[in-house]
Amino acid sequence: MANVEIYTWSTCPFCIRAKQLLNRKGVEYTEYVIDGDETARDRMVVRGTDGKRSVPQIFINNKHIGGSNDLYGLERQGELDALLNQDPVQMS
C-alpha cells in the first residue's frame, strides 16, 4: 500500500472532501493539520511541485498529487487506485 500524506486545515471543505474519498477507499494516510502554522505551510510548499499554498496538498509515495480536485480527477480517470496500490519501496 502506498504512503499517503495530506496537508489540511481542520475546517477546510476541500480537505474534508479529499479525506472522505481516501476514507471511502480504506486508505490509511498521515494528516498534517497546519491551521495557522506558517512554518508547516512553508514546508508543504517546498515539497510540492507547483508552489501552491492552498490546502489540501496531497502526496502519494512522496509524489505531489495536488489538491482535492486533482485527487478526484485521478479517481475519475481510473488512475487513483493504481497509485494507491503501489509499494513505496518500489518507488525509491
N, C-alpha and C positions, 0 to 999 in steps of 0.2 A: 504494500500500500504506500502511496506517495506521502511525502512530508508536506502538509498544507499549513500555511501561516496566513493570518489575516489581521490587518491593522484596522481598528474600528474606533468609533466614538459610541458610547453606550446608548445614545438616543437617536442615532443616525438611521433613518428609514432604509437607506440603501445598504447599510451594513447589516441590518436585521434581515433584509431580503436575501442577501448573499448567504448569510448563515443559515437561513431557512432551507435554501437549496442544498447546501452541504449537509445539513442535518437530515433532510429527506433521503439523501443518498447514503446515510450512515457513515459519513466521513468524519474521522477524528481530526481535529485541527488545533493549532495553537493560536489563541487570540491575544493580540496586544491591544488593550484598551488604552488609547492615548489621549483621552479627554484633557485638553488644555496643556499637554506636555509637549512643548515645542522642541525639546531635545529629542524625544522619541519620534516626533514627526519628521525632524531633520534626518534621523537615521532611516526612516521609511523612504524618504525622497531619494537618499543616496542609493538605497537598494533597488529602487525602481529604475525603469528604462526610459521613462517619459517626463521625469521631473515634476509629476503631479503631486500636489499637497492634499488633494481631496481623499476622503475615505469612503468606502473601504479600499485598501490596496491589498491584492491577493497574490500570494506566491505559492507555486507548486514545485517542489523539489528545487527551491531557490530560483526558479524561473518566474519572472514577473508576468503575471497574467493580466493585471489591470484591475478595474473596479467591478462593481456588481453587474453592469450592463455587459462587460466583456465576459464575465463568468457565465451569464445566461446565454450570451451569443455562442460560446463554446458548446453549451448544452444543446441549443437549437441545431447546431451544425453536426451534432453527434460526436464531437471530439473530446468532451469533458471526461467521459468515463475512461478513455484510453490514458489520459493524463493522470487521472486519479489512481489508476491501477499500476502505474509504473513504479518499480522499485527504486527508491532514492539512491541505492548503491550503484545501480546500473547507470545512473545519470552523471556520476562523478568522473 
